Amino acid sequence: MKVQHWIAGGLLALLGWVSLAPLWSLYAIYAAASRQDTDGLNRYVDFPSVRSGLTGQIAGQGDSLLDRFIQGAVGGLVDDWVTPERLSALLGGGSPGSSGNSPDMSRLINTLINQTTLHYQSPERFELSIRHPDYGRVVLVMERDGIIYRLKALNRQ
């Protein structure tokens, strides 16, 4: 009987971890940003994938010479702006180039509770949709990488 309790407890713990792992990764991103910890951000954010996705959203996917020129120009701007340092400053309450302030965790929790939709697309992919008053709907796409989830894309809809 005791063995069954241990097995049930282990399965329950595993289910809890699987369910909460994406939220833990979001918290880790926010905490790393508040500490200005670029190594921590690099662990949880796949910056090359995020940059590539944003470049495609902004510049489009055309094959003409003009489209490729625009993609190159936008890609350079996105590469300059989507960095661990700038993300850290923005999430930390400052502006890019500033040291930022300590973020208000109650504001983050309030936003997660009142303005977001969380759902799994598959066991490997998790999406968090945020309704922002100025930017509309922003979707954070996270994919499992080992035991953690990493931010792979930002989509504005």
C-alpha positions as CSV (number, residue, x, y, z in Angstrom):
1,M,0.0,0.0,0.0
2,K,2.8,2.4,0.8
3,V,4.4,1.8,-2.6
4,Q,1.2,2.9,-4.3
5,H,1.2,6.1,-2.3
6,W,4.8,6.9,-3.3
7,I,4.0,6.2,-6.9
8,A,0.9,8.4,-6.8
9,G,2.8,11.1,-5.1
10,G,5.6,10.9,-7.7
11,L,3.1,11.1,-10.5
12,L,1.3,14.0,-8.9
13,A,4.6,15.9,-8.5
14,L,5.6,15.1,-12.2
15,L,2.2,16.4,-13.3
16,G,2.6,19.5,-11.2
17,W,6.0,20.2,-12.7
18,V,4.9,19.7,-16.3
19,S,1.9,22.0,-15.7
20,L,3.9,24.7,-14.0
21,A,7.2,24.6,-15.9
22,P,6.2,27.3,-18.5
23,L,5.1,29.6,-15.7
24,W,8.3,29.0,-13.9
25,S,10.2,30.0,-17.0
26,L,8.2,33.2,-17.4
27,Y,9.0,34.0,-13.7
28,A,12.7,33.2,-14.4
29,I,12.7,35.6,-17.4
30,Y,11.1,38.4,-15.3
31,A,13.4,37.7,-12.3
32,A,16.6,37.7,-14.5
33,A,15.4,41.0,-16.1
34,S,14.9,42.6,-12.7
35,R,18.5,41.6,-11.7
36,Q,19.9,42.7,-15.1
37,D,21.1,39.1,-15.5
38,T,21.8,38.7,-19.2
39,D,23.1,35.1,-18.7
40,G,19.8,34.2,-17.0
41,L,17.8,35.8,-19.9
42,N,19.9,33.9,-22.4
43,R,19.0,30.6,-20.7
44,Y,15.3,31.2,-21.0
45,V,15.0,33.3,-24.2
46,D,16.1,32.0,-27.6
47,F,17.1,35.5,-28.9
48,P,18.0,34.3,-32.5
49,S,14.5,32.7,-32.9
50,V,12.8,35.8,-31.4
51,R,14.7,38.1,-33.7
52,S,14.0,36.0,-36.8
53,G,10.3,35.9,-36.0
54,L,10.0,39.6,-35.4
55,T,12.0,40.4,-38.6
56,G,9.6,38.3,-40.6
57,Q,6.5,39.9,-39.0
58,I,7.8,43.5,-39.6
59,A,9.4,43.1,-43.0
60,G,7.3,40.4,-44.6
61,Q,8.5,37.3,-46.5
62,G,8.7,38.6,-50.1
63,D,11.4,37.5,-52.6
64,S,11.8,40.7,-54.6
65,L,15.0,42.8,-54.4
66,L,13.1,45.5,-52.5
67,D,11.7,42.9,-50.0
68,R,15.1,41.5,-49.4
69,F,16.5,45.0,-48.8
70,I,13.7,45.8,-46.4
71,Q,14.3,42.5,-44.6
72,G,18.0,43.3,-44.3
73,A,17.4,46.8,-42.9
74,V,14.7,45.6,-40.5
75,G,16.8,42.6,-39.5
76,G,19.6,44.9,-38.5
77,L,17.4,47.0,-36.4
78,V,15.8,44.0,-34.7
79,D,19.2,42.5,-34.0
80,D,20.3,45.8,-32.4
81,W,17.1,46.1,-30.3
82,V,16.3,42.5,-29.3
83,T,19.2,41.8,-26.9
84,P,19.4,40.5,-23.3
85,E,20.5,44.0,-22.1
86,R,17.5,45.8,-23.7
87,L,15.0,43.2,-22.6
88,S,16.4,43.4,-19.1
89,A,16.1,47.1,-19.0
90,L,12.5,47.1,-20.4
91,L,11.2,44.3,-18.1
92,G,13.1,45.8,-15.2
93,G,11.0,49.0,-15.3
94,G,13.4,51.2,-17.2
95,S,14.0,52.2,-20.8
96,P,16.6,50.7,-23.1
97,G,20.0,52.0,-22.0
98,S,18.9,52.7,-18.4
99,S,19.6,50.7,-15.3
100,G,15.9,50.1,-14.6
101,N,14.1,49.7,-11.3
102,S,13.0,46.7,-9.4
103,P,9.9,45.4,-11.1
104,D,6.6,45.3,-9.2
105,M,5.8,41.6,-8.8
106,S,2.2,42.4,-7.8
107,R,1.7,44.2,-11.2
108,L,3.0,41.1,-13.0
109,I,0.7,38.7,-11.1
110,N,-2.3,41.0,-11.7
111,T,-1.5,41.1,-15.4
112,L,-1.2,37.3,-15.5
113,I,-4.5,36.8,-13.7
114,N,-6.6,39.5,-15.4
115,Q,-5.2,40.0,-18.9
116,T,-3.8,36.7,-20.1
117,T,-4.8,33.4,-21.6
118,L,-2.6,30.4,-21.1
119,H,-2.7,27.2,-23.1
120,Y,-0.6,24.3,-24.3
121,Q,-0.5,23.8,-28.1
122,S,1.2,20.4,-27.4
123,P,3.3,18.9,-24.6
124,E,6.3,20.7,-26.2
125,R,4.7,24.1,-26.9
126,F,3.0,26.6,-24.6
127,E,1.5,30.0,-25.5
128,L,0.7,32.9,-23.2
129,S,-1.6,35.5,-24.8
130,I,-1.6,39.0,-23.3
131,R,-4.2,41.7,-24.0
132,H,-2.3,44.9,-24.0
133,P,-4.2,48.2,-24.2
134,D,-1.8,49.8,-26.7
135,Y,-0.4,46.9,-28.7
136,G,-3.5,44.6,-28.9
137,R,-2.9,40.9,-28.4
138,V,0.6,39.7,-27.9
139,V,1.4,36.0,-27.9
140,L,4.5,34.6,-26.2
141,V,5.4,31.2,-27.7
142,M,7.5,29.0,-25.5
143,E,8.9,25.6,-26.4
144,R,10.2,22.9,-24.1
145,D,14.0,22.6,-24.0
146,G,14.9,19.7,-21.7
147,I,13.2,20.4,-18.4
148,I,12.6,24.1,-19.0
149,Y,10.6,26.1,-21.5
150,R,12.4,28.8,-23.6
151,L,10.7,31.9,-25.2
152,K,11.0,31.2,-29.0
153,A,8.7,33.9,-30.5
154,L,6.7,37.0,-29.9
155,N,3.6,37.4,-32.1
156,R,1.4,40.4,-32.3
157,Q,-2.1,39.7,-33.4
